Amino acid sequence: MNETVIEQISDKITTILDGSALFLTDIKIKPTNNIKVFVDGDAGVTIDAVARLNRALYKQIEEAGWFPDGDFSLEVSSPGVDEPLKFFRQYKKNIGRTVSVTLADNTTKTGILKDATEERLVLEETIGKKKETVNTEIPFAEVMRTVVQIVF
């Protein structure tokens, strides 16, 4: 049931977000019918936008009757800082930030995201004892996971 409901919720969110700068990144449903919807935006996500989406989506889920007796809860938020980047749009908006990239061979590279195209990303790494700065091109086919790093 969850996969079908996730697809239906995804369709509703896509319709609600049509024409906005926000986009869906993930939907999770816990066994307690706690629905978690994650959205991101090219220029970030405001609390007002999340609240509007939550109200609109909650109403549509209620009207659809997917959960008997209204037995569900809904949380809409932006992805947390520990959530991996999933879409090209997220890579573009995070250019200039420090990221950790896990590759298909389970190695990890950390550096500043300098560029991203549909085919590859460019990571500025500092390597060696002399702290040499190099730009490394990484094809997206080799990227397993990319997480923005918080730098203090």
Secondary structure, 3 states (H helix, E strand, C coil): CHHHHHHHHHHHHHHHHCCCCEEEEEEEECCCCEEEEEEEECCCCCHHHHHHHHHHHHHHHHHHCCCHHHCCEEEEECCCCCCCCCCHHHHHHCCCCEEEEEECCCCEEEEEEEEECCCEEEEEEEECCCCEEEEEEEEHHHEEEEEECCCC
